[in-house]
Amino acid sequence: MPERMTPERLRRLLDAYGADAARWPAAERGPALALLEASPVLQGLRREAKELDALLDQAALPEVDGELLADLLASAGAPAWGRWVGSLWPFGPVWKPALGLTMAAVTGAVLGLVIAPSAEIAQITQEIEGLILG
C-alpha cells in the first residue's frame, strides 16, 4: 500500500524519479499530481527537477566495457555459495562432471549385472554377506 501523499513524499518522488510523472509509481501518480496543482512551492520543486533532468539528458554516457559488465552480471546473479564453489572448481558448473561420474557408475553397475553369470553373482553376494556379517 503506497504512503499517503505528503509534500515530503512528493520531494522524494522528484528526487528518485525526476519530474516526469510517467516515471513515478502508478499508484502515487494521481495523488502527487493533485498535490502539485495545489502548491506553487511544489511546482517550483518540479521545475527544478525538470532542469536537472534536462542537464542529465545532455550528459554523455560513459562507455561500458562489455567484458566487465558480463563479469559483474554473472557474479551478481550467483549466490555466495555458488561463487565459493566456483572458486574451488573453476572449470564450469560442478553438476556436469558429477552427472558424468554418476552415469559411468550406473552404466558399470548395469553392465556388471547383465554380463556376469548368475552363479558368480550369488558367490559375490555370499562373500559380501560374509564380510559384513562376519
C-alpha positions in Angstrom: 0.0 0.0 0.0 1.5 3.4 -1.0 2.3 6.0 1.5 -0.2 8.9 2.0 0.9 11.7 -0.4 2.6 14.5 1.5 4.9 17.3 0.4 7.9 15.3 1.7 6.8 12.2 -0.2 6.5 14.2 -3.4 10.0 15.6 -2.8 11.3 12.0 -2.5 9.5 11.1 -5.8 11.1 14.1 -7.5 14.5 13.2 -6.2 14.2 9.5 -7.1 12.3 9.5 -10.4 12.7 13.1 -11.7 10.0 15.5 -12.9 8.4 13.2 -15.5 5.2 11.9 -13.9 5.2 8.9 -16.2 8.3 7.6 -14.3 6.6 7.8 -10.9 4.9 4.7 -9.4 1.4 4.4 -10.9 -0.3 4.2 -7.5 1.2 7.5 -6.4 1.0 9.4 -9.7 -2.6 10.8 -9.2 -2.3 11.9 -5.6 1.1 13.5 -6.4 -0.2 15.5 -9.4 -3.2 16.6 -7.3 -0.8 17.8 -4.6 1.3 19.6 -7.2 -1.7 21.5 -8.6 -2.5 22.9 -5.1 1.1 24.0 -4.2 3.1 26.7 -6.0 6.1 25.7 -3.9 6.0 22.1 -5.0 5.5 23.3 -8.6 8.8 25.2 -8.2 10.5 22.0 -7.0 9.2 20.2 -10.0 10.6 22.9 -12.3 14.0 22.5 -10.7 13.7 18.7 -11.2 12.9 19.3 -14.9 16.0 21.4 -15.2 18.1 18.7 -13.6 16.5 16.1 -15.9 17.4 18.2 -18.9 21.1 18.5 -17.7 21.3 14.8 -17.1 19.8 14.1 -20.5 22.6 16.2 -22.1 25.4 14.4 -20.3 27.4 11.9 -22.3 27.1 8.3 -21.2 30.3 6.6 -20.3 31.5 3.7 -22.5 30.8 0.4 -20.9 33.3 -2.4 -21.1 31.3 -5.4 -22.3 33.6 -7.9 -20.6 33.4 -6.1 -17.3 29.7 -5.8 -17.5 29.3 -9.5 -18.2 31.5 -10.4 -15.3 29.5 -8.1 -13.0 26.2 -9.5 -14.1 27.5 -13.1 -13.7 28.8 -12.5 -10.2 25.8 -10.6 -9.1 23.4 -13.4 -10.1 25.3 -16.2 -8.5 24.6 -16.9 -4.8 27.5 -16.7 -2.3 27.9 -20.4 -2.1 27.9 -20.7 -5.9 30.8 -18.2 -6.1 32.6 -20.2 -3.4 32.2 -23.5 -5.2 33.2 -21.7 -8.4 36.5 -20.6 -6.8 37.2 -24.2 -5.9 36.1 -25.6 -9.3 36.9 -23.0 -12.0 36.1 -25.4 -14.8 32.4 -24.6 -15.1 29.3 -26.0 -13.5 30.0 -28.7 -11.0 26.9 -30.7 -11.9 28.3 -31.6 -15.3 31.3 -33.8 -14.1 29.1 -35.1 -11.3 26.5 -36.2 -13.8 29.2 -37.8 -15.9 30.5 -39.8 -13.0 27.1 -40.9 -12.0 26.2 -42.1 -15.5 29.5 -44.0 -15.6 28.7 -45.7 -12.3 25.2 -46.6 -13.3 26.4 -47.9 -16.7 29.1 -50.0 -14.9 26.6 -51.5 -12.5 24.1 -52.4 -15.2 26.8 -53.9 -17.4 28.1 -55.9 -14.4 24.7 -57.3 -13.8 24.0 -58.1 -17.4 27.4 -59.6 -18.3 28.2 -61.6 -15.1 26.7 -65.1 -14.9 24.1 -65.5 -12.1 26.3 -68.1 -10.3 29.1 -65.5 -9.9 26.6 -63.0 -8.6 25.4 -65.5 -5.9 29.0 -66.2 -4.9 29.9 -62.5 -4.8 26.7 -61.9 -2.7 27.7 -64.6 -0.2 31.2 -63.2 0.1 29.9 -59.7 0.7 27.4 -61.0 3.3 30.3 -62.9 5.0 32.4 -59.8 5.1 29.5 -57.7 6.5 28.1 -60.3 9.0 31.4 -61.8 10.0 
